[in-house]
C-alpha cells in the first residue's frame, strides 16, 4: 500500500480502558497496562501515515458501538482484553465487531473464547497429537484429584497470569486443597489442576501474514530466583516491576538453546496456532522437562503487544520493524473484509 493510499485509510485502535470500579480488585497491573499499549500502537500506526484514532471501551458497550459507527473506521486494531474488568468477555467484544461488520486485526471471537478456557484448549491440542501436561478440571475444592504431585493450580478462565503465585505450585494434599479453595473464593470458577513440569520455560510468538511463521524462541530465565521459590512466571514476575520475582525472571530472546530444541519448539508452536484456528498473531507458552521434552502450557491469542513485551522483542530478534508489523496486519484485515 502506497503512502497516498495509507492517508485514505482510517484506522481505529480499540482497547479496554482501566476503570477502578470494575477492574479486578486483586490484581490490576495487567489491566492498567492496556492503555499504554494503545498509545504505543497509535504512535506506530500514525508514523506509517494512517489517519488514526483511539477509542476506549468503558462501561457502556452501546456508547462504544455508537462511536464506532460515527467514526466509521476502515479497519480496527482490536486490543480489547476484557470488558467491565472481566477477561471472560474478551471474545464477546470481538463477536460484536463481527456482527457490526467491522474488519479488525487479531483473532476472531471463536479462537478468543476457546483459548481463554485452558482445559478446552488442552483438549483441542491433545486431539491434534500435541503435547500438553496431564490435567484435571476441578469444580469443587473437595474434588478428588488423581494426579501425582507436584501440581500447579490456576484459574481455568483467566489470562495475564491472574491467580498464579508462588503457592500455586503444590506438593501435598494440604497445599492442593488450599489453592482450590482460594480460586473458588477469589475467582468463583473451576480450577485447572495440571502436572507441574520441572524444567525450563519458553514461549514462541507466531506471526501470520502470508502463512503462520514462528519468530525466534524466548526463554524465561530462572537462575536468579530466590531460594525456595518455584520456577514459574507468576503474576508478580510478569507485571510487578518492583517485585523481586519480576527482577528474577528476565527474558532472553533469542533463547540460548540447540537447533534441535529450537526447531521442535517453533514447529510445535505453529501446529498449536493452526489447531486453535489462530490468525494474525499469537504466543505459545511451553515448559521443557529435564529430558528435553516440550509441553504446551497455553495458546495466548491476544498477547501483550507493547514495545517492552515479549512479542515485540521477538519481532526485533527476527529483524521485523514494529511499524511494518502493524502495516501488514492492517492490510490483511482489510483484505479479509474485501474477500467476504
N, C-alpha and C positions, 0 to 999 in steps of 0.2 A: 504494500500500500504506500503510495507516494505521500510526500509531506502535504501536498494540496488536498489529497484525499482524507488524510487524518483530520485536517481542520474542519471537514464537513461531517465528522462523526462525533456525536455527543455521548460521552461515557459517564455513567453514574457509578459511584462507589458506595455500596450499602454495607453498614456494619451495625451490630447491636450495641447501642450506647449504654454505658455503665449508669445504672440507677441504684443508689444505695437502698431504696425502698424495696426493690425486687431482686437485688443481687443476692448471690449465695452469701449467707451470713458467716459461714465458717471459713471459706477460702475465696477471696475476692480478687487477688492479684491478677489472675489469668483473665478475669472479666475486664478489669481496668486497662489491660494492655491493648484491647482491640481497637480503640480509637487511635492510638499511636500507630498501629499497623495501617489503618486507613489513611492517615496523614502521609506516611511514607509512600504508600501506593499512589496517592494523589500527586505527590511531587514527581514521581517517576513517570506517570502517565501524562501529566501536564508537559513535562520536558520532551515527550515524544511529539507534542504538537496537537494533542487531542483537546477539545473543549471538554472540561471535566468538572463535575460537582460531587460533593459528598452528601449522602442522605442517611441520617441516623434512624435506626429502628428503636423506638422507645416504647411507651406504654400503649399507644393506640396503633394497631395494625391498619385500621381504616385510614387514619391520617397518613401513615406511611404509603399505602397504596394510592391514595389521592395525590400525594406529591409525585409519585412515580408517573402517574397518568398526566399530571400537569407539565412536568418537566420533559416527558416523552423522550427518554434516552434511547439511543440506538442499541446500546448494549450496557449491561450492568455487571460490574465486578462484585460478586457476592462474597463478602467477608463475614456474614452473619453466622455466629457460632451458637446462638441461643436467642430466646425471646422471653421477656419477663423473668430473666435470671435462670431459665430452665434450658439446659442443653438438649433435653428431650424434644423441644420444639424447633430445633435447628432444621430438621427435614421439612417441617410444616411451612417454614418460610420459603424454602426452595419450591415446594409444591404450589404455593400461592403464586410465585413468579411464573411457574409453568402454566397455571390456569390463566394468568393475565397475559400470557403470550410474550413475555419479556425475555429476550435472549440474555443469558448470564454465563459467566465463567465458573469453572469449578464443577463439582459433582452434582448429579441430579438428586431429586428427593429420595428415590428408591435406594440409591447407594448410601446416602447420608443416614437414612433410617436403619439400614442393615448394619452398617459399621459402628453405629452407636451402641448396638446391642452386642456386647463382646461374646456372649455364649452362642448366639446365632451365627455370628461371623466365623467362629471356630468351627461350627458345623459345616458351613459352606466350604471353608478351607479344607477340612478333612474330606469332604466329598470330592474334591479335586486332587486328593492324594498329597496335600501339602502338610508339612509337619507343624504341629502346634501342641503345647503341653496338655496332658490329660487334665480335665476339669469337670466340676460339678456345679450346677446352679442351685444355690441354697435359698429356698423361700422362707425358711424359718431358722432362728438361732439354734433350735433344738434338732434340726435335721441331721440324720446320720450321714457322715461323710466317710466313704470307704476309699480314701486315697492316702498313701504313705506320706509322712512328714519328711522334709519341710514343705509347707504350703504358703501361698500368698493369697490374701483375701482382699478383694476390691469390689466397689460398687459395679453392678453389671451395665448400667446405662448412664455413666458419666464420662466426661472427657477431660483433657488437660491434666491428667493425674489426680483429679479430685478424689479425695478419700484414700490416697495411697501415702502411707507414712512408714516410719521405721517399724512400728508394731504390726504392720500389715503382713510381714513375714512371720509365720507362726511355726513353732517346732514342737508343740504339745497340745493336748486337748483343751487345757485351760485357756491358752492363748487363742486357739481357734474360736472357742465359744465367745470369748470377749470381743473379738473382732466382728463376728457375726451379729452380735447384739449392737455393737457400735454402728454398723452400717444400717441396720434396721432402724435404730433410734434417730440417727442423723439424716439419712437419705431416704428412708422409707421405701426401700426397693430391695429386690433379691441381690444376693452377693455371689460373685464369681469366685469359687474356691479352686485354685489352679496349682498344679505341681510347680514348686519353685525350682527353676533351673539354676543351679550354682554354676557360675561362669561369667563370661563377658557379655556386654550389651552393645548392640549395634542398631543402626537404623539406615534405611536406604530410601532416598527420595526418588520418586518416579515422575518423569515428565512425559506428557503425551501431546505432541504436536502433530507429527505425521503418523507416528506409532509410539507405543509406550517404550521408553528407554530409561534404564536405571542410571542415576547420577552416581558420583563417587561415594563409596561407603563411609559412614561416620561411626565413630565409637565413643561411647560414654566411658571415660576412664575413671576407675575407682581406686587408683593407687594411693590417693591422699585421704581416703575415708577414715574418720575417727574409729578407734578400736571399739569393737562391739556393734557397730552399725552394719546392717545388711547392705550388700552392694546392689542397690536399686536406685532408679531415678524417681524419687518421691516428689510430692508436690513442692516441698521446700527446696529440694535440689533443682527443680525446674524453674521456680518462679520467685523465690525469696532471696534477693541478691545479697542481703546482709547475713544470711544464714550460713553457718559453717558447711552445711551439706551442699549448698549452691557452689561454694568455692572448692569443694572436694570432688566435684564431678564434672571436670572440664571435658568438652567435646573435642575430638580430633578428627578432622576431615581434610584429606583422605586418611582413613584408618591405616595403621601400620600392620598389615596382615599379608599373608602369602597369596599368590594369584589364585590358587585353588579355592580358598575360602572366599575371596573377593568375588570370583565368578559364581560360586554357589549362592551367595547372598543376593547378588544382583539378579541372577536368573530366577530365584525363588520370589524375589520382590515383584518382578514383572508378572509372574504367574499369579501371585496373590492379587495384584492390581486388576488383572483380567478376570479372575474368578469372582471378584466383588463388583464387576462391571464399572470400575472407576473410569473417569475421564479427566483430561487436562492435567491434574497433578494430585499426588497423594504421597504419604510416607508409610513405610512398613517397618515395624519395630521387631527386633529379634533378640533372643538370648542364645548364646552358643555354649554348650556344655563342655566339660573338661575333655571329652573325646572329640571335640571339634564339630559336633552335630548342631546345626541351626534349628531353632524352633520359633515360629511366628507368634509374637505376643498379641499384636493387633494391627489392623489396617486403619490408618488415620486419613480420611478423605478430605479433611479441612485443617491441615497442619498450620502452625504459626508460620506466617509468610513474611514476618518483619525482617529488616536488614540484619539484625544481630541473632537471628534464629537459625535453626539447622537447615531448613530448606534453602534459604538464600546462601548459606555457607556452602552447601553442596553445588548450587549453581555456580558460585565463584570458583570452586575447585574444578568444575567442568569447563571453565572459561566462557560461561554464558552470562552476558550482561543482564542485570536485573530488569532494566527497562525493556530490553529486547524480549525477555520472557513474557512480560505483560503485553507487549505488542502482538506477540504470537497468539496469546490466549484470547485477546480481544478479537483478532481476525478470525480465529477458529470459532468463537461463539457466534459471530455474525454469519459465518458460513453455515453453521448448524441451522440458524434461523432461516437462511435462504433455501437450504435443502428441504426444509419442512414445508 
